[in-house]
Amino acid sequence: MKHPQNTPSKASFSTMPLYLSAPAAVALVRRKGLKNCISGIAEHIRADFLRWPDFDKTARVAHHSPHGVIELMPISDGTTYSFKYVNGHPQNTVIGLSTVMAFGVLADVATGAPTLLSELTLTTALRTATTSALAAQTLARPGSRVMALIGNGAQSEFQAIAFQHLLGIDTLRLFDIDPQATAKLVANLSGSGLTLQVCASTAQAVQGADIVTTVTADKACATIVTADMLAPGMHINAVGGDCPGKTELDADVLQAAKVFVEFTPQTRIEGDIQQMSADFAVTELWEVLHGSRTGRDSDAQITVFDSVGFALEDFSALRFMHTEALAWGLGERLNLIPQMANPKNLFGTLLDSPLQAVPLHRQPRLVATA
């Protein structure tokens, strides 16, 4: 990891970070355009994956409960630090809350001063779909046009648009155990130009698909895709299995495929490969992007991207959103850190008098007593 050599001057940073609220993020995506945001985030993720050794990486810290999980996801390149707070509670929709809710921070490593506080619920959906499509650009067979989309909840439209925009997918075969979720997706994508085929089962949806994307939400060791559904050359984008005790692929699917992951220490705990032995062979996506490892070895090979979501992707997405928010004049400065004329006098902020503004050399001299 690289470390900065120079400490920034006082004028080079602010103690008032930019705050990008959920409405401001929506406004940004509408003004920039959804497909332009997907392309921009993809460029940032690719660029950051290509400098993988620069980052201080760690698996996320998770608090599990019977109802879901709350996670913290930190990372730094020695100049900029970021973290994301995110939850996953599949039953939240019953009480009117999102399954996934998130926010994130960018900070200056040299000073520790936060530079951005941002919503990450919408942005997480964007970066997850973008990462999936970026991996498929690298691993799927060229010319893939048909994708099965299993799980039609909050993430599904983003996956569909990202694959349409970055890979040229033109047909979606859809299945969800909740018909209302599929109806929602069909309504939202009605003007997208995609051909939408509603299927009665996972097996029916997978039949004839070049790419299979699974984005189911239940916190369970499920087997959404089984080995009998596989076809030569298929690429599987497994997104929903993302914490201990939560899987989507049968172990035989993994045995039959060449498997790619983001950050191996994290994926062995959280991904579909948690079912496999500790020495089960995987390739990290950055290695393929970098050219140091091969991706797909043949048109007939089955490939799996066992995606759990890694902090570097949020780092990239936050960088993109920060730059675009400044360019579009969106967001507001947040008075998150106490403003002090004398940074050694935090207590002075509680006083009505301007004591905190008194220069240090003019403050009362303290006399020690016996």
Backbone hydrogen bonds, N-H to C=O, Kabsch-Sander energy under -0.5 kcal/mol:
donor,donor_aa,acceptor,acceptor_aa,energy
2,K,54,D,-0.6
12,S,9,S,-1.7
13,F,10,K,-0.8
18,L,115,T,-2.2
19,Y,332,E,-3.3
20,L,18,L,-0.6
20,L,117,L,-2.5
21,S,19,Y,-0.8
25,A,21,S,-2.4
26,V,22,A,-2.2
27,A,23,P,-2.3
28,L,24,A,-2.2
29,V,25,A,-2.3
30,R,26,V,-2.3
31,R,27,A,-2.4
32,K,28,L,-3.0
33,G,29,V,-2.4
37,C,33,G,-2.3
38,I,34,L,-2.4
39,S,35,K,-2.4
40,G,36,N,-2.5
41,I,37,C,-2.9
42,A,38,I,-2.3
43,E,39,S,-2.1
44,H,40,G,-1.9
45,I,41,I,-2.8
46,R,42,A,-2.7
47,A,43,E,-2.3
48,D,44,H,-2.3
49,F,45,I,-2.7
50,L,46,R,-1.9
51,R,48,D,-1.0
52,W,49,F,-1.4
54,D,51,R,-2.0
55,F,52,W,-1.7
56,D,76,S,-3.2
57,K,55,F,-0.9
61,V,72,L,-2.3
62,A,60,R,-0.6
63,H,70,I,-3.2
64,H,62,A,-0.6
65,S,68,G,-2.7
68,G,65,S,-0.6
69,V,88,G,-1.4
70,I,63,H,-2.2
71,E,86,V,-3.4
72,L,61,V,-2.5
73,M,84,K,-2.2
75,I,82,S,-2.1
76,S,56,D,-1.0
77,D,80,T,-1.8
81,Y,107,A,-2.5
82,S,75,I,-2.7
83,F,105,V,-1.5
84,K,73,M,-1.1
85,Y,103,F,-2.8
86,V,71,E,-2.3
86,V,84,K,-0.5
87,N,101,M,-1.5
88,G,69,V,-2.3
89,H,99,T,-2.5
92,N,89,H,-2.2
93,T,90,P,-0.5
94,V,91,Q,-1.4
95,I,92,N,-1.5
96,G,93,T,-1.1
97,L,92,N,-2.3
103,F,85,Y,-1.8
104,G,118,S,-2.9
105,V,83,F,-2.1
106,L,116,L,-2.0
107,A,81,Y,-2.4
108,D,113,A,-2.7
109,V,79,T,-2.4
109,V,107,A,-0.6
112,G,108,D,-3.1
115,T,106,L,-2.8
116,L,106,L,-1.7
117,L,18,L,-2.8
118,S,104,G,-2.8
119,E,20,L,-2.4
120,L,102,A,-2.6
121,T,102,A,-0.8
124,T,120,L,-1.9
125,A,121,T,-1.5
126,L,122,L,-1.9
127,R,123,T,-2.9
128,T,124,T,-2.6
129,A,125,A,-1.9
130,T,126,L,-2.4
131,T,127,R,-2.5
132,S,128,T,-2.2
133,A,129,A,-2.3
134,L,130,T,-2.6
135,A,131,T,-2.5
136,A,132,S,-2.2
137,Q,133,A,-2.3
138,T,134,L,-1.1
139,L,135,A,-1.9
140,A,136,A,-2.3
144,S,141,R,-1.4
147,M,171,T,-2.7
148,A,211,I,-2.7
149,L,173,R,-2.7
150,I,148,A,-0.6
150,I,213,T,-3.0
151,G,149,L,-0.6
151,G,175,F,-2.7
156,S,153,G,-1.2
157,E,153,G,-0.6
159,Q,155,Q,-1.9
160,A,156,S,-2.4
161,I,157,E,-2.6
162,A,158,F,-2.5
163,F,159,Q,-2.4
164,Q,160,A,-2.2
165,H,161,I,-2.8
166,L,162,A,-2.8
167,L,163,F,-1.6
168,G,163,F,-0.9
168,G,164,Q,-0.8
169,I,163,F,-1.7
170,D,145,R,-2.3
171,T,145,R,-1.9
172,L,195,T,-3.1
173,R,147,M,-2.5
174,L,172,L,-0.6
174,L,197,Q,-3.1
175,F,149,L,-1.8
181,A,178,D,-1.0
182,T,178,D,-1.3
183,A,179,P,-2.3
184,K,180,Q,-2.2
185,L,181,A,-2.1
186,V,182,T,-2.7
187,A,183,A,-2.2
188,N,184,K,-2.4
189,L,185,L,-2.0
190,S,187,A,-1.0
192,S,189,L,-1.7
195,T,170,D,-2.8
196,L,194,L,-0.6
197,Q,172,L,-3.0
197,Q,195,T,-0.5
198,V,196,L,-0.5
199,C,174,L,-3.1
205,A,201,S,-2.1
206,V,202,T,-2.6
207,Q,203,A,-1.3
209,A,206,V,-2.3
210,D,146,V,-2.1
211,I,146,V,-1.9
212,V,235,H,-2.6
213,T,148,A,-3.2
214,T,212,V,-0.5
214,T,237,N,-2.1
215,V,150,I,-3.1
215,V,213,T,-0.5
220,A,218,D,-1.8
222,A,220,A,-1.8
222,A,247,T,-1.6
224,I,248,E,-2.0
225,V,248,E,-1.8
229,M,226,T,-2.0
230,L,227,A,-1.4
233,G,300,A,-2.0
234,M,231,A,-1.9
235,H,210,D,-2.1
236,I,303,T,-3.0
237,N,212,V,-3.5
237,N,235,H,-0.5
238,A,236,I,-0.8
238,A,305,F,-1.7
239,V,214,T,-2.4
239,V,237,N,-0.8
240,G,214,T,-1.5
242,D,240,G,-1.1
243,C,246,K,-0.6
243,C,270,E,-0.8
246,K,243,C,-1.7
247,T,220,A,-1.7
250,D,225,V,-2.4
253,V,250,D,-1.5
254,L,250,D,-1.2
255,Q,251,A,-2.0
256,A,252,D,-1.3
257,A,254,L,-1.0
258,K,302,I,-2.5
259,V,257,A,-0.6
260,F,304,V,-3.0
261,V,283,T,-2.3
264,T,262,E,-0.5
266,Q,263,F,-1.1
267,T,263,F,-2.2
268,R,264,T,-2.5
269,I,266,Q,-0.9
270,E,266,Q,-2.3
271,G,267,T,-2.5
274,Q,271,G,-1.8
275,Q,272,D,-1.6
276,M,273,I,-1.5
280,F,277,S,-2.0
283,T,259,V,-1.8
285,L,261,V,-2.9
287,E,284,E,-1.1
288,V,284,E,-0.9
288,V,285,L,-0.5
289,L,285,L,-2.3
290,H,286,W,-2.3
291,G,287,E,-1.0
292,S,287,E,-1.5
293,R,287,E,-1.5
296,R,138,T,-0.5
301,Q,298,S,-0.7
303,T,234,M,-2.0
304,V,258,K,-2.3
305,F,236,I,-2.9
306,D,260,F,-2.7
306,D,304,V,-0.8
307,S,238,A,-1.7
307,S,305,F,-1.6
313,E,310,F,-1.6
314,D,310,F,-0.9
315,F,311,A,-2.4
316,S,312,L,-2.3
317,A,313,E,-2.3
318,L,314,D,-3.0
319,R,315,F,-2.0
320,F,316,S,-2.2
321,M,317,A,-2.7
322,H,318,L,-2.6
323,T,319,R,-2.3
324,E,320,F,-2.5
325,A,321,M,-2.5
326,L,322,H,-2.1
327,A,323,T,-2.0
328,W,324,E,-2.3
329,G,325,A,-0.7
329,G,326,L,-0.5
330,L,325,A,-2.7
332,E,19,Y,-1.8
334,L,17,P,-2.9
335,N,333,R,-0.5
336,L,334,L,-2.4
337,I,15,T,-0.8
340,M,338,P,-0.6
345,N,342,N,-2.4
349,T,346,L,-1.7
350,L,347,F,-2.3
351,L,348,G,-1.3
356,Q,353,S,-0.5
357,A,354,P,-2.0
358,V,355,L,-1.8
362,R,359,P,-1.6
363,Q,360,L,-1.3
368,A,366,L,-0.5
